[in-house]
Amino acid sequence: MATITRTSGPSGTFDAAAQPAVPVATRTRARTLWLAVRPVLVQALLVLAGLSFLVPFLWMLSTSLKDDQHIFIYPPQWIPDPMVFDNYVRAVRYIPYALYMANTLVIAVVATIGTVLSCSLVAYSLSRLRWPGRDALFLVTLATMMLPFAVTLIPLFIVFKTLGWINTFAPLTVPHYFGSAFFIFLLRQFFLTIPNDLSDAARIDGAGEFGIFWRVVLPLTKPALATVALLEFLGRYRDFMGPLIYLTDSTKYTLSIGLTQYSSQHNTEWALLMAASVIMTAPIILLFFLTQKTFVEGITLGGVKG
């Protein structure tokens, strides 16, 4: 039987220095192996995470192509047989789809324009101009991000009711013309990366601050502006709580609230509901893939301070 000999120092305690050192070659091989395996593990985790987000969409797509007899069968049938493409034609008639889509696009586009304009102006002032209390006001702006939506829900509802805006698109669009703390922060960080020499050169040529903002700064911040516009559009396109609170007339419903209200008031036809959901989701996915490069660039550069 092999015996283990413990080496002790003069005081009888364990002496780590007396133990044989791990060969340098062994440590080098272990490090090389880890550097080779780590990217594989990271990619595997990313694939698993991606699948966890993709599975619900695939199930929705699969259900949208099934007939009523195959929706709840067990085990689940991922590839429908037969595929009922007529569900998409019926889904458009299942709800006032064109009306709900028009309402959704009006709210999303108007709100997006307001957010881009207001946030870019405020971010320019907080990053390129010097005035007393600028940094303190920026901190206060960031602090508003910590207020939960539930805290401001009732006060805002009272204000909008007093203004007579209930059951109109105004509560869903007008507030976006007063800026958003997160987007102001994102654009401010992007503006800080632009050299001040460009603004100084424009001032020497006689340009005013608004001219510098419009002709010099904005053209250089297209990735950040596109990111803000994309995020805001997606947020308003899929917004459920706002239309639920402020809209009472069914002719003014958006897609998200229209689908929910209709399915709750009628016998749910799941195939048609899933088909309508796919039609609603498809533009978002297409928009993201078309603007993915700009979106990533805007997020990346927006977090860097020059």
Buried (B, 14 or more C-beta within 10 A) or exposed (E): EEEEEEEEEEEEEEEEEEEEEEEEEEEEEEEEEEEEEEEEEEEEEEEEEEEEEEEEEEEBBBBBBBBEEBBEEEEEEEEBEEEBEEBBEBBBEBBBBEBBBEBBBBBBBBBBBBBBEBBBBBBBBBBBEEEEEEEEBBEEBBEEEEEEEEEEEEEBBEEBEEEEBBEBBBBBBBBBBEBBBBBBBBBBBBBBBBEEEEBEEBBEEEBEBEEBBBEBBBEBBEBBBBBBBBBBBBBBBBBEEBBBBBBEEBEBBBBBBBBBBBBEEEEEBBBBBBBBBBBBBEEBEEBEEEBEEBBEBBBEBBEEEE
